[in-house]
């Protein structure tokens, strides 16, 4: 996509195209990041923590928005398979912003999980 928008006259709409792409995906963090934050975000997203996750041996609650376009539910299910003592709660009407969209539900799920430990 980057190369396409370096072609004149498309270069003129490049900022608008970037804004539209990030808003359609629902992920504005990278778009809004400036300076050292962009390489930091890239580094964080590229890091593979699978080996560390496999070492977790305690009850773990995973809460995932079914409509998450940034980190799809398939990743939540994968994480659930890696953690033998995990419980996966999928919130059908939530996306990546689940804590902001459904704070009361999130609190109830965490409370219920901790009370059942």
C-alpha positions as CSV (number, residue, x, y, z in Angstrom):
1,X,0.0,0.0,0.0
2,X,2.8,2.4,0.8
3,X,4.3,2.1,-2.7
4,X,0.9,2.7,-4.4
5,X,0.5,6.1,-2.6
6,X,4.0,7.3,-3.7
7,X,2.7,7.4,-7.3
8,X,1.7,10.9,-8.4
9,X,-1.2,12.0,-8.1
10,X,-2.0,9.4,-5.4
11,X,0.7,10.9,-3.2
12,X,-1.7,13.8,-2.6
13,X,-4.3,11.6,-0.9
14,X,-1.8,9.6,1.1
15,X,-2.5,11.2,4.5
16,X,-6.2,10.7,4.0
17,X,-5.7,7.1,2.9
18,X,-3.6,6.4,6.0
19,X,-6.2,8.0,8.3
20,X,-9.0,6.1,6.7
21,X,-7.2,2.7,6.9
22,X,-6.4,3.0,10.6
23,X,-9.9,4.2,11.4
24,X,-11.5,1.4,9.4
25,X,-9.4,-1.2,11.2
26,X,-10.3,0.5,14.5
27,X,-6.7,0.9,15.6
28,X,-5.6,4.5,16.0
29,X,-2.6,4.0,18.4
30,X,0.0,3.6,15.7
31,X,-1.5,6.3,13.5
32,X,-1.4,8.8,16.5
33,X,2.1,7.7,17.7
34,X,5.0,10.0,16.9
35,X,8.7,10.0,17.4
36,X,10.1,7.1,19.3
37,X,6.7,5.6,19.9
38,X,6.3,4.2,16.4
39,X,9.4,2.0,16.5
40,X,8.5,1.1,20.1
41,X,5.1,-0.2,19.0
42,X,6.6,-2.1,16.2
43,X,9.1,-3.7,18.6
44,X,6.4,-4.7,21.0
45,X,4.2,-6.2,18.3
46,X,7.1,-8.2,16.8
47,X,8.1,-9.8,20.1
48,X,7.2,-13.4,20.5
49,X,6.3,-14.2,24.1
50,X,5.1,-17.8,23.5
51,X,7.8,-19.4,25.5
52,X,7.1,-17.1,28.5
53,X,3.3,-17.8,28.3
54,X,3.8,-21.5,28.2
55,X,5.6,-21.2,31.6
56,X,2.5,-19.8,33.3
57,X,1.0,-22.5,35.6
58,X,-1.6,-20.6,37.5
59,X,-5.3,-20.0,36.9
60,X,-5.6,-17.3,34.3
61,X,-8.6,-15.4,33.0
62,X,-8.6,-14.4,29.3
63,X,-11.3,-11.9,28.3
64,X,-11.6,-11.3,24.6
65,X,-13.9,-9.2,22.4
66,X,-15.4,-11.3,19.6
67,X,-15.4,-8.3,17.3
68,X,-11.7,-7.5,17.9
69,X,-10.1,-6.6,14.5
70,X,-6.7,-5.6,16.0
71,X,-6.1,-8.9,17.8
72,X,-8.6,-11.5,16.4
73,X,-10.4,-14.0,18.6
74,X,-8.2,-16.8,17.0
75,X,-5.3,-15.3,19.0
76,X,-7.3,-15.5,22.2
77,X,-8.1,-19.1,21.5
78,X,-4.5,-19.8,20.8
79,X,-3.5,-18.2,24.1
80,X,-6.1,-20.2,25.9
81,X,-4.6,-23.5,24.4
82,X,-1.1,-22.4,25.6
83,X,-2.3,-21.9,29.2
84,X,-3.5,-25.1,30.7
85,X,-5.2,-23.5,33.6
86,X,-6.9,-20.7,31.7
87,X,-10.5,-19.8,31.3
88,X,-11.5,-17.9,28.1
89,X,-14.5,-15.5,28.2
90,X,-15.6,-14.2,24.8
91,X,-17.7,-11.0,24.8
92,X,-19.8,-11.2,21.7
93,X,-20.6,-7.5,21.4
94,X,-17.1,-6.1,22.2
95,X,-14.0,-5.2,20.1
96,X,-10.4,-4.3,21.0
97,X,-11.7,-1.6,23.3
98,X,-13.6,-4.0,25.5
99,X,-12.4,-2.4,28.8
100,X,-13.8,0.9,27.7
101,X,-16.9,-0.5,26.0
102,X,-18.0,-2.9,28.7
103,X,-16.3,-1.9,32.0
104,X,-19.1,-3.2,34.3
105,X,-19.1,-6.6,32.5
106,X,-15.3,-6.7,32.7
107,X,-15.4,-6.1,36.4
108,X,-18.1,-8.8,36.9
109,X,-16.1,-11.3,35.0
110,X,-12.9,-10.6,36.9
111,X,-14.7,-10.6,40.3
112,X,-16.5,-13.9,39.5
113,X,-13.2,-15.5,38.4
114,X,-11.3,-14.4,41.5
115,X,-14.0,-15.5,43.8
116,X,-13.9,-19.0,42.3
117,X,-10.2,-19.4,42.7
